[in-house]
């Protein structure tokens, strides 16, 4: 079936501002904070967000680095919880 390039009247837009988009923005803000910190720039930390909960996964060099990453994630406005799955190597 072929669809027209325009949206028919009354059809909701496929692009909306919902929870997924908000989680993506939140994760990006956390990544920005981690990248600004010289102690964390070279660490292997992945950031995800689900329902305003930040999930940190990866490996870091020390417990101090892990504590710093956790603190920066908590400091981002809109974060309701931080789940840490980071291993100190």
N, C-alpha and C positions, 0 to 999 in steps of 0.2 A: 504494500500500500504506500502511496506517495502522499506526503503532507505538504501543505503550502508553506512558504517561507514566513508567512505572518501568522500571528496568533488569532484564532477566531474570537469573536466577541464573548466576554464572560469567562474565558478560560483563565485560570490563575497563572501567574507568571511562574516559570520554573526556577527563577532566580529570586530568592527572598532572603531576608535577614532573619535567620532562625538560630536555634541552639547550636547547630553544627558550625555555622559561620562565626558565632560568638566564641566557641571553643577554639576555632582556628586562630582568631585574633588574639585570644588569651595566650595560646601556645607561642605565637610569634612574639608577643611582648616578653614572655619569659626567656625565649631564645635571645632576644635583644639584650636583656639584662645580663645573661650569662656571657654573651660575647663581649660586653663592655668591661668585664672584670678580667684583668690580666692573669689572675690566678686560674681562671676557668677556661680561657681561650683554647688551650691545647688539650683539654680533657675530652674524652669520648662520652658525651652525655646526649642521649636522645630525649626529646621533649614531646609529650602528647598531652592532650586535654580532652576529658570526657566529663560532661555535665559540670563544668567549672572545677574539676579535680585535675591537678597537674600530675602527670606520671613521668618521673625521671628514671631512665634506664641507661646502663652503660658501665664504664670503668673509670675510676679516678686514681690519682697517685697517692692520696693520703686521706685520713679522716678529717683533717682540717678543710680540705678541698670539698669533701662531701658536705660538711656542715655549712660551708659558704654557699654551695649550690642550693641546698635546702632553704637557707635563709633568704636568698635572693628570689627564689620561687614564691615563698610566702609573702614577700614584700610587694609583689605585683598586685595592683588593685583588681578585684574580681575573683581572685583565687579563694576557693572555699576549703580546699584540702590539698595536701601534697603527699603523693604515694612514691616512696623512694625504693627503687630496685637497682641501686647502684652498688657495685662491688669495689672495694678498695684493693688495688693490686700491689 
